Amino acid sequence: MGSDYKTVPTTYDVWSAIRKAHPDMVVYGSYSAPDGDYFGDPKKGKMFTSYGFQKGSYPVIEAETTWDIKHDKPEERINEVHKYWLCLPNKNDD
């Protein structure tokens, strides 16, 4: 999460509707660790993507999928979990 925005959990339906309504959004950032998340849990695979507008200061939506890695069959995603967020600007109240 960037210091200029905060994230608010949302549902797949909301995330998907925003994505479909704004096909001009681009990948703002991504992280791919299908063999283990070495910044988190190395026993879990992780895919993270944020989307925003080309000249935006921060992303608009983010999505993450995590799963348990079965080392004898690493192509299988066990216990897959999907999370979605809206990205909102941080307001400085000073």
MARBARO-703891 format. One line per field, with one value per residue: residue in three letters; y, x, z of N, C-alpha, C in turn. Coordinates in nm, 2 decimals. Last residue first. Layout:
<atoms>
resn	c(ALA_...)
n.c2	c(Y_...)
n.c1	c(X_...)
n.c3	c(Z_...)
ca.c2	c(Y_...)
ca.c1	c(X_...)
ca.c3	c(Z_...)
c.c2	c(Y_...)
c.c1	c(X_...)
c.c3	c(Z_...)
</atoms>
This chain:
<atoms>
resn	c(ASP_ASP_ASN_LYS_ASN_PRO_LEU_CYS_LEU_TRP_TYR_LYS_HIS_VAL_GLU_ASN_ILE_ARG_GLU_GLU_PRO_LYS_ASP_HIS_LYS_ILE_ASP_TRP_THR_THR_GLU_ALA_GLU_ILE_VAL_PRO_TYR_SER_GLY_LYS_GLN_PHE_GLY_TYR_SER_THR_PHE_MET_LYS_GLY_LYS_LYS_PRO_ASP_GLY_PHE_TYR_ASP_GLY_ASP_PRO_ALA_SER_TYR_SER_GLY_TYR_VAL_VAL_MET_ASP_PRO_HIS_ALA_LYS_ARG_ILE_ALA_SER_TRP_VAL_ASP_TYR_THR_THR_PRO_VAL_THR_LYS_TYR_ASP_SER_GLY_MET)
n.c2	c(1.82_1.60_1.46_1.16_0.93_0.81_0.45_0.16_-0.14_-0.48_-0.83_-1.17_-1.52_-1.82_-2.17_-2.43_-2.49_-2.53_-2.71_-2.70_-2.85_-3.12_-3.13_-2.90_-2.71_-2.40_-2.23_-1.89_-1.58_-1.29_-0.96_-0.64_-0.30_0.02_0.25_0.37_0.72_0.92_0.86_0.83_0.58_0.45_0.12_-0.18_-0.43_-0.77_-1.05_-1.38_-1.64_-1.94_-2.02_-2.05_-1.81_-1.53_-1.26_-1.24_-1.48_-1.68_-1.92_-1.95_-1.73_-1.43_-1.11_-0.81_-0.48_-0.18_-0.10_-0.18_0.06_0.14_0.13_0.00_0.04_-0.15_-0.37_-0.27_-0.23_-0.49_-0.61_-0.49_-0.57_-0.86_-0.90_-0.63_-0.47_-0.28_-0.01_0.15_0.48_0.67_0.75_0.53_0.22_-0.12)
n.c1	c(-0.45_-0.56_-0.52_-0.65_-0.55_-0.77_-0.83_-0.90_-1.06_-0.97_-1.00_-0.88_-0.91_-0.74_-0.72_-0.64_-0.40_-0.33_-0.08_0.19_0.34_0.33_0.50_0.42_0.16_0.10_-0.20_-0.25_-0.40_-0.45_-0.57_-0.62_-0.73_-0.80_-0.66_-0.32_-0.22_-0.23_-0.27_-0.24_-0.37_-0.55_-0.50_-0.46_-0.25_-0.22_-0.05_-0.03_0.15_0.18_0.33_0.56_0.66_0.48_0.66_0.85_0.84_0.60_0.63_0.59_0.45_0.45_0.43_0.28_0.23_0.06_-0.12_-0.24_-0.50_-0.83_-1.00_-1.23_-1.43_-1.62_-1.47_-1.37_-1.61_-1.71_-1.50_-1.54_-1.81_-1.77_-1.58_-1.59_-1.33_-1.14_-0.95_-0.64_-0.50_-0.22_0.03_0.19_0.06_0.08)
n.c3	c(0.84_0.72_0.42_0.31_0.07_-0.18_-0.21_-0.39_-0.30_-0.33_-0.27_-0.27_-0.26_-0.21_-0.24_-0.15_-0.40_-0.72_-0.88_-0.96_-0.78_-0.65_-0.43_-0.29_-0.30_-0.15_-0.10_-0.23_-0.31_-0.50_-0.51_-0.65_-0.65_-0.81_-0.86_-0.77_-0.81_-0.99_-1.35_-1.61_-1.66_-1.37_-1.25_-1.05_-0.92_-0.82_-0.71_-0.61_-0.44_-0.25_0.06_0.20_0.26_0.33_0.24_0.05_-0.08_-0.16_-0.41_-0.68_-0.77_-0.73_-0.86_-0.86_-1.01_-1.10_-1.28_-1.59_-1.67_-1.80_-2.00_-1.92_-1.69_-1.64_-1.56_-1.31_-1.17_-1.16_-1.01_-0.76_-0.70_-0.70_-0.50_-0.26_-0.06_0.17_0.09_0.13_0.07_-0.06_-0.03_0.04_-0.09_0.00)
ca.c2	c(1.93_1.69_1.52_1.30_0.97_0.90_0.59_0.25_-0.01_-0.35_-0.72_-1.05_-1.40_-1.71_-2.04_-2.33_-2.54_-2.42_-2.71_-2.63_-2.70_-3.07_-3.24_-2.91_-2.85_-2.47_-2.32_-2.03_-1.65_-1.43_-1.05_-0.78_-0.40_-0.11_0.26_0.28_0.60_0.93_0.87_0.95_0.60_0.52_0.26_-0.12_-0.31_-0.67_-0.93_-1.30_-1.51_-1.86_-1.98_-2.18_-1.88_-1.67_-1.30_-1.12_-1.46_-1.54_-1.89_-2.05_-1.86_-1.53_-1.25_-0.89_-0.62_-0.25_0.01_-0.24_-0.02_0.13_0.21_-0.08_0.12_-0.01_-0.38_-0.31_-0.11_-0.39_-0.66_-0.48_-0.43_-0.79_-0.93_-0.76_-0.47_-0.41_-0.05_0.05_0.37_0.61_0.85_0.63_0.34_0.00)
ca.c1	c(-0.38_-0.65_-0.44_-0.67_-0.54_-0.66_-0.88_-0.79_-1.07_-0.97_-1.02_-0.92_-0.91_-0.81_-0.71_-0.70_-0.48_-0.35_-0.21_0.09_0.33_0.25_0.51_0.55_0.18_0.18_-0.10_-0.28_-0.29_-0.48_-0.47_-0.66_-0.63_-0.84_-0.80_-0.42_-0.22_-0.12_-0.32_-0.18_-0.23_-0.55_-0.53_-0.50_-0.33_-0.22_-0.11_-0.03_0.08_0.19_0.21_0.48_0.72_0.49_0.55_0.83_0.95_0.61_0.64_0.67_0.38_0.53_0.40_0.38_0.20_0.17_-0.04_-0.18_-0.38_-0.73_-0.88_-1.13_-1.32_-1.67_-1.55_-1.28_-1.52_-1.79_-1.53_-1.41_-1.77_-1.87_-1.54_-1.63_-1.45_-1.18_-1.08_-0.72_-0.54_-0.36_-0.06_0.16_0.14_0.00)
ca.c3	c(0.91_0.79_0.52_0.33_0.21_-0.14_-0.19_-0.34_-0.36_-0.26_-0.36_-0.20_-0.34_-0.14_-0.30_-0.06_-0.29_-0.62_-0.82_-1.05_-0.76_-0.76_-0.53_-0.36_-0.29_-0.25_-0.05_-0.22_-0.24_-0.49_-0.46_-0.63_-0.63_-0.75_-0.83_-0.83_-0.73_-0.89_-1.21_-1.55_-1.70_-1.50_-1.24_-1.18_-0.90_-0.93_-0.67_-0.73_-0.43_-0.37_-0.01_0.17_0.14_0.36_0.33_0.13_0.00_-0.13_-0.27_-0.61_-0.78_-0.66_-0.89_-0.79_-0.99_-1.03_-1.21_-1.47_-1.70_-1.68_-2.02_-1.99_-1.73_-1.68_-1.68_-1.41_-1.20_-1.23_-1.15_-0.83_-0.71_-0.79_-0.64_-0.31_-0.14_0.12_0.15_0.07_0.16_-0.06_-0.07_0.15_-0.09_0.00)
c.c2	c(2.06_1.80_1.62_1.35_1.12_0.92_0.68_0.39_0.08_-0.24_-0.59_-0.93_-1.28_-1.59_-1.94_-2.19_-2.43_-2.47_-2.60_-2.63_-2.63_-2.92_-3.21_-3.02_-2.88_-2.62_-2.39_-2.11_-1.80_-1.50_-1.19_-0.86_-0.53_-0.20_0.13_0.31_0.50_0.80_0.87_0.97_0.72_0.57_0.32_0.03_-0.24_-0.55_-0.83_-1.17_-1.44_-1.74_-1.91_-2.15_-2.01_-1.75_-1.45_-1.15_-1.33_-1.52_-1.74_-2.03_-1.97_-1.66_-1.34_-1.03_-0.69_-0.40_-0.05_-0.13_-0.08_0.03_0.20_-0.01_0.04_0.08_-0.24_-0.32_-0.15_-0.27_-0.55_-0.51_-0.41_-0.64_-0.86_-0.78_-0.61_-0.40_-0.18_0.02_0.27_0.51_0.80_0.74_0.44_0.12)
c.c1	c(-0.42_-0.58_-0.53_-0.59_-0.56_-0.67_-0.76_-0.84_-0.96_-1.00_-1.03_-0.92_-0.95_-0.80_-0.80_-0.68_-0.52_-0.45_-0.21_-0.05_0.23_0.23_0.42_0.57_0.31_0.20_-0.03_-0.16_-0.34_-0.37_-0.53_-0.55_-0.69_-0.72_-0.85_-0.56_-0.33_-0.12_-0.20_-0.22_-0.17_-0.40_-0.53_-0.54_-0.35_-0.30_-0.10_-0.11_0.09_0.11_0.25_0.35_0.65_0.54_0.57_0.72_0.95_0.72_0.67_0.69_0.46_0.47_0.50_0.34_0.32_0.13_0.08_-0.09_-0.33_-0.62_-0.79_-1.00_-1.21_-1.55_-1.59_-1.35_-1.43_-1.70_-1.61_-1.43_-1.64_-1.84_-1.64_-1.58_-1.48_-1.31_-1.12_-0.84_-0.63_-0.38_-0.20_0.06_0.10_0.09)
c.c3	c(0.86_0.86_0.59_0.44_0.22_0.02_-0.14_-0.33_-0.31_-0.36_-0.28_-0.30_-0.26_-0.23_-0.23_-0.11_-0.20_-0.52_-0.72_-0.99_-0.85_-0.75_-0.65_-0.45_-0.36_-0.21_-0.16_-0.15_-0.24_-0.42_-0.45_-0.59_-0.61_-0.74_-0.76_-0.79_-0.80_-0.80_-1.11_-1.40_-1.63_-1.53_-1.37_-1.15_-1.04_-0.89_-0.79_-0.68_-0.57_-0.36_-0.14_0.09_0.11_0.25_0.37_0.24_0.08_-0.03_-0.25_-0.47_-0.70_-0.66_-0.81_-0.81_-0.91_-1.02_-1.14_-1.41_-1.57_-1.72_-1.91_-2.02_-1.80_-1.73_-1.73_-1.55_-1.32_-1.26_-1.23_-0.98_-0.79_-0.81_-0.73_-0.46_-0.19_0.04_0.09_0.16_0.09_0.04_-0.09_0.10_0.01_0.00)
</atoms>
